[in-house]
Amino acid sequence: MMNDSNFMKVSGASYFVALFGWFSFGCVQAEDLKEPKTEITGDIRDPREGEEIEGYYFFKGRTRGAPNGYVAMVFLSNDQHQLFYPYGEPGDANRSFSCEIYHSDDHFGRWGVHLYVLPEEDAEELAKWYREAARLAKVGQIDKIEAFDQELMKNAKEVASQHYKVNRD
């Protein structure tokens, strides 16, 4: 038979075990209620990897999981000419979108198209840079095109890329 002092020891210990279990259960439950972090992903449907094009094509892509305030934007690269730059205007994230990509007569060889998700404010600044660069290229002042601000890429996430070949034959 238990005496009163042993009963108090067991009861006190049981109380703390139960209290600890309640707090642990509460914490686990709170963790379970938090929304899981969604991974930002994307894919490019056109052009296909390794495809050969004649000078222009319709880029088709999709992003998923971008947080509010983020948009999708296309970038082009060419290793031969050491180029990497934003192309065109940003599109809505978390959906399919397309844009026409045109290569000038002096663009040839292997190119890359990259799909990024980035904050809308940064994308707007990059689109502004692109519009000015396109304007200067159109009037033959390519040497006046300055590099875009790399700081605008610090919160950007590349979600997909493809390589293709521009044929000029």
C-alpha atoms as one frame of an Amber mdcrd trajectory, in Angstrom:
protein
   0.000   0.000   0.000   1.249   3.513  -0.813   1.755   6.024   1.933   0.857
   9.682   1.482   4.444  10.848   0.877   4.981   8.281  -1.924   1.613   9.219
  -3.424   2.696  12.879  -3.498   6.001  11.961  -5.198   4.216   9.884  -7.849
   1.476  12.469  -8.308   3.967  15.334  -8.602   6.076  13.409 -11.114   2.965
  12.427 -13.064   1.866  16.053 -13.112   5.165  17.216 -14.626   5.224  14.374
 -17.160   1.658  15.218 -18.170   2.464  18.947 -18.335   5.581  18.301 -20.441
   3.562  16.050 -22.732   0.896  18.725 -23.115   3.490  21.367 -24.030   5.198
  18.993 -26.455   1.895  18.072 -28.028   1.003  21.755 -28.326   4.303  22.555
 -30.023   4.026  19.665 -32.446   0.484  20.672 -33.228   1.544  24.286 -33.848
   4.296  23.081 -36.198   1.792  20.921 -38.057  -0.509  23.909 -38.537   2.182
  26.012 -40.243   1.945  26.062 -44.024   4.658  23.977 -45.639   7.209  26.008
 -47.546   6.484  25.644 -51.252   9.446  25.079 -53.521   9.745  27.535 -56.410
   9.916  25.548 -59.655   9.484  26.075 -63.359   9.803  24.508 -66.745  10.399
  25.570 -70.327   8.241  23.952 -73.001   9.673  25.846 -75.959  12.395  25.848
 -77.197  13.340  22.269 -76.534  16.841  21.385 -75.414  19.196  21.380 -78.437
  16.587  22.687 -80.894  17.788  24.628 -83.933  15.999  27.884 -84.753  16.323
  30.417 -87.574  16.317  33.645 -85.570  13.115  33.907 -83.580  10.787  31.683
 -81.592   7.985  31.836 -79.074   9.292  31.091 -75.613   6.812  29.070 -73.544
   7.304  28.431 -69.868   5.628  28.059 -66.503   6.523  28.772 -62.890   5.057
  27.411 -59.658   5.402  28.225 -55.972   6.545  31.847 -56.319   5.685  34.011
 -53.308   3.396  37.031 -53.621   5.194  40.013 -55.131   7.359  37.842 -57.386
   7.180  37.569 -61.176   8.769  35.414 -63.881  11.339  36.777 -66.310  13.337
  35.377 -69.224  17.100  35.846 -69.585  19.308  34.933 -72.539  22.927  33.827
 -72.523  25.619  33.108 -75.062  28.944  31.687 -73.913  30.727  32.551 -77.170
  30.026  36.275 -76.734  29.997  36.118 -72.907  26.463  37.485 -72.748  23.829
  37.143 -70.040  20.963  39.603 -69.954  17.257  40.022 -69.186  14.982  39.766
 -72.186  11.615  41.469 -72.527   9.027  42.173 -69.889   8.266  40.205 -66.733
   5.275  37.852 -66.720   2.955  36.687 -63.986   4.420  33.960 -61.825   2.660
  30.686 -61.018   1.148  30.282 -64.450   2.063  29.614 -68.077   3.265  32.482
 -70.214   4.970  33.082 -73.528   6.908  35.789 -75.329   8.533  36.165 -78.718
  12.328  36.064 -78.694  14.113  37.545 -81.665  17.821  37.150 -82.460  19.490
  39.763 -84.628  21.513  38.812 -87.713  24.788  38.752 -85.763  23.412  36.305
 -83.185  24.313  32.727 -84.024  25.554  29.567 -82.394  24.601  28.064 -79.052
  22.313  30.163 -76.845  20.653  29.583 -73.506  17.239  30.700 -72.328  16.796
  30.938 -68.564  13.606  31.297 -66.582  13.883  33.217 -63.311  11.490  34.143
 -60.527  12.328  37.435 -58.811  10.762  40.344 -56.931   8.505  42.464 -59.127
  10.398  45.707 -58.361  13.713  44.172 -59.472  12.109  42.732 -62.613  10.668
  46.146 -63.523  14.147  47.683 -63.290  15.586  44.900 -65.451  12.788  45.384
 -68.011  13.597  49.111 -68.064  17.246  48.239 -68.756  16.153  45.885 -71.553
  13.976  48.543 -73.219  16.870  51.016 -73.221  19.347  48.401 -74.498  16.925
  47.423 -77.302  16.468  51.092 -78.219  20.235  51.645 -78.414  20.734  48.460
 -80.453  18.019  49.527 -82.887  19.785  52.829 -83.626  23.191  51.138 -83.948
  24.649  52.347 -80.640  25.482  48.966 -79.177  28.697  50.340 -77.680  26.598
  52.615 -75.426  24.756  49.727 -73.777  25.889  49.457 -70.174  25.719  46.284
 -68.106  22.587  45.838 -66.031  22.825  46.177 -62.239  23.793  42.725 -60.898
  22.376  43.689 -57.488  18.928  43.215 -59.038  19.684  39.479 -59.238  20.400
  38.925 -55.526  16.826  37.717 -54.813  16.335  35.985 -58.165  15.993  32.220
 -58.456  16.636  30.370 -61.695  13.945  27.712 -62.065  14.656  26.335 -65.561
  17.009  26.667 -68.524  17.402  25.218 -72.025  20.016  25.553 -74.746  19.337
  25.911 -78.425  21.218  26.778 -81.591  20.616  29.817 -83.784  21.301  28.870
 -87.425  22.088  31.596 -89.920  22.790  29.358 -92.956
